[in-house]
Amino acid sequence: MTRENTKVINIGGVKIGGGNPIRIQSMTNTKTSDVEATVKQIDALTKAGCEIIRCAVPDMEAALALKEIKKQISIPLVADIHFNYKLAIASMENGADKIRINPGNIGDTDRIKAVVEVAKERNIPIRVGVNSGSLEKDIVEKYNGVTAQGIVESALDKVKIIEDLGYDNLVVSIKSADVMMCLQAHELISKQINYPLHVGITEAGTIISGNIKSSIGLALILNQGIGDTIRVSLTGSPLEEIKSAKIILRTLGLRKGGIEIVSCPTCGRTQIDLIGLANKVENMVEDIPLDIKVAVMGCVVNGPGEAKEADIGIAGGKGEGIIIKNGEILKKVKEEALLDELRMEILKFM
């Protein structure tokens, strides 16, 4: 299976699978019943590049709040449900564009059937999610522990439950905190189903470790043509998840758009606050809708040569720096003016 022949699924007007762009997802960390805070966070995530948003629905208050949240946002809304089938039904009745469930913890077949019937009536996709930490005891015993094969078997069992109820508007998610296990599971399941796959490394960790694990795992999976939506799961602000997801997709050549920053490591020749400058440049260009490469270099010795592949860049010196455009030195400016001058030159590309 390649990305091009997965089943196309429509989530609130956003199509995934079948060669459509890989969509970036995140999840709110506000209390869903707090409509104002949740909408505010979703708006910020949307501006950053989030294309599908998921909200936890732990109680009926949260399920009912989805109706008002849905009115105020512009991207598809996914309800994350565990254990209570009534919350899944209420979420769909209150505007959820997709629901995420694990049929294994929703209840007996009658309860799963009740959820599927409402989804079928409203043509709402169901994301069947299985994590390595939620495997059934018999599967763990069968494989002598948590394995990629066990994750896949559990997911396929859940998919079959819903298929047997006459519904195939499905997205599948299989996740593990073990990067190589997650990779193997995706390789196995991609050969057995044609539903779109939502990909991510679950419980990846903090900003540093989570980004490293997610980058490695997502790259290994996506580069094989597997995966239709992604989430970079981080113990941190959801906004960081979006930034990372965009960089991963752009680095793999799976998405264009957005300014790419390249910067050199510091060394003994650096006579400018390169670390601070590079971070300021990265933040400065977030709101500029250009598909260009910007270089931030630490010295005027190697800077011009190293920045040749960038559309525009800066190289620092002692108290000053140069601006390089299309490989040529454009002008020399004082250190304190570098950022403003760079932004002015970047805007000329628009």
Salt bridges, closest charged atoms under 4 A:
GLU51 OE2 - ARG23 NH1 3.28
GLU51 OE1 - ARG255 NH2 3.02
GLU68 OE1 - LYS71 NZ 3.57
ASP80 OD1 - ARG54 NH1 2.59
ASP80 OD2 - HIS82 NE2 3.57
ASP80 OD1 - ARG100 NE 3.84
ASP97 OD2 - LYS70 NZ 2.54
GLU117 OE2 - LYS120 NZ 3.68
GLU136 OE2 - LYS158 NZ 2.12
GLU153 OE1 - LYS142 NZ 2.92
ASP164 OD2 - LYS160 NZ 2.83
ASP168 OD2 - LYS7 NZ 3.84
GLU240 OE2 - LYS243 NZ 3.71
GLU241 OE1 - ARG231 NE 3.05
GLU286 OE2 - LYS243 NZ 3.23
ASP287 OD2 - ARG343 NH2 3.58
GLU320 OE2 - LYS332 NZ 3.87
GLU341 OE1 - LYS331 NZ 2.71
GLU345 OE1 - LYS325 NZ 3.92
GLU345 OE2 - LYS331 NZ 3.16
GLU345 OE2 - LYS348 NZ 3.18
